[in-house]
Amino acid sequence: MPGLLLGDLFPNFEAETTCGKIKFHDFLGNSWGILFSHPRDYTPVCTTELGRAAQLYPEFEKRGVKMIALSIDNVTDHHGWSKDINAYNGEEPTDTLPFPLIADDKRDLAIALGMLDPDERDNTGMPLTARCVFIIGPDKKLKLSILYPATTGRNFDEILRVVDSLQLTAKQKVATPVDWQQGDRVMVLPNIPEEDACKLFPRGVFTKDLPSGKKYLRYTPQPKE
């Protein structure tokens, strides 16, 4: 299913992983999920990315997010590569990571999920898997997708920030402004009338004056859960 759109039901694929065979929706259960892909095992940028993902695993777990990665090699290679990733982090070089690695050596999932990068190819001329990030909600629907070329490593701290925003805005009638971090003030949605905003946000609504005279920049302290 190429070209997944926000709000689409994420495919319930089956796959072999470093933690055994999974059915994706069963793996997620009622949790949020993040699926991120990698061009190939034993490659430099991917090793640094998975190392950082492993370091941040406790933070994602604290937010109720299940992590799972994909690379176009087999389970045996994944276990061997995991030793290098753990060693890169300065940890004991065990053959597992805190989350599963999907084996996609036939590129079936990479093709089905629209992950191939047409401009980056391996030494056999085959397109590499791009660096996709899919965040899936507890309803199994796609909440966010980011697509990086194979040559650009991701910022997993930014992905964690995005999770915070998605989880907050799923519960509260707010949006998060540019460069927002957990605990910063948030923005009142434009479709909320002024009188309703005062009731919804008892800690106060602050409007920034603008040359247009329009009162659309409305801030409020981040609501408490």
C-alpha positions, -999 to +999 in steps of 0.1 A: +000+000+000+022+029-012+014+064-003-001+060+032-019+092+042-024+106+077-055+090+092-052+058+071-055+025+089-019+011+090-015-022+073-017-052+096+013-070+081+030-102+093+068-103+095+098-122+109+117-102+135+145-106+160+118-113+186+100-139+164+071-136+140+046-108+146+013-095+133+017-058+135-016-048+151-012-075+177+023-063+184+010-028+191-020-038+212-035-007+226-003+013+225+011+040+204+038+027+180+067+039+160+081+020+129+113+033+115+132+018+085+169+015+076+186+010+042+208-020+052+225-038+081+261-030+089+259+005+075+273+036+093+244+060+095+220+033+104+242+021+132+243+055+148+206+059+145+197+025+161+222+032+188+204+065+197+170+048+194+182+021+219+194+049+243+160+066+241+140+034+244+131+040+281+117+075+272+095+060+245+084+032+268+076+058+295+052+074+270+035+040+261+051+039+227+062+005+212+093+008+189+101-015+160+126-011+132+130-025+097+160-032+076+164-052+043+184-081+057+176-113+074+172-121+111+206-137+114+223-105+101+201-084+124+214-103+155+250-099+143+245-062+136+229-057+170+262-066+186+279-038+167+251-013+177+254-021+214+292-019+212+288+015+195+268+026+225+295+014+248+273-014+261+278-052+263+277-064+226+247-086+230+228-097+199+195-081+207+182-045+210+154-034+233+129-035+204+125-059+175+141-055+140+120-066+111+136-088+085+127-076+050+153-092+028+129-095-001+119-059+003+082-068+003+074-044+032+097-017+019+078-018-014+043-021+002+048+008+025+065+031-001+099+031+016+123+028-014+146+057-022+149+058-061+180+080-059+201+059-036+212+024-047+233-004-034+263-019-052+240-042-071+219-013-084+189-020-062+172+011-046+179+014-009+152+017+017+146+053+027+146+064+063+109+064+070+093+072+104+057+061+109+039+070+142+007+050+147-019+057+173-038+033+196-065+032+169-040+017+145-042+049+123-012+068+109-006+099+129+027+111+114+051+101+087+085+116+079+106+104+050+144+110+049+168+101+021+192+072+029+221+097+032+205+118+061+203+104+096+173+112+117+171+132+150+154+108+175+151+136+201+129+154+176+108+122+171+104+120+208+093+157+209+068+149+181+053+120+202+048+144+231+029+168+208+008+141+192-002+126+226-010+160+241-030+172+212-049+139+210-063+146+244-065+184+246-080+210+222-046+227+216-018+229+191+019+231+197+038+260+182+072+260+165+100+245+186+076+235+214+090+214+242+072+195+269+059+220+295+060+251+272+028+271+265+005+259+238-019+274+213-057+275+214-072+261+183-087+287+159-121+270+158-127+275+196-148+306+203-134+331+228-161+324+255-154+286+252-117+291+254-120+308+288-140+278+301-117+252+286-085+268+298-090+282+333-053+290+337-058+318+312-057+326+275-032+352+263-037+369+229-008+385+210-016+418+194-008+418+157-009+446+130-039+429+113-059+433+145-069+397+142-069+378+175-057+344+162-024+340+182-039+327+214-017+310+240-024+291+272-002+272+297+001+235+288-030+218+302-024+193+330-033+157+322 
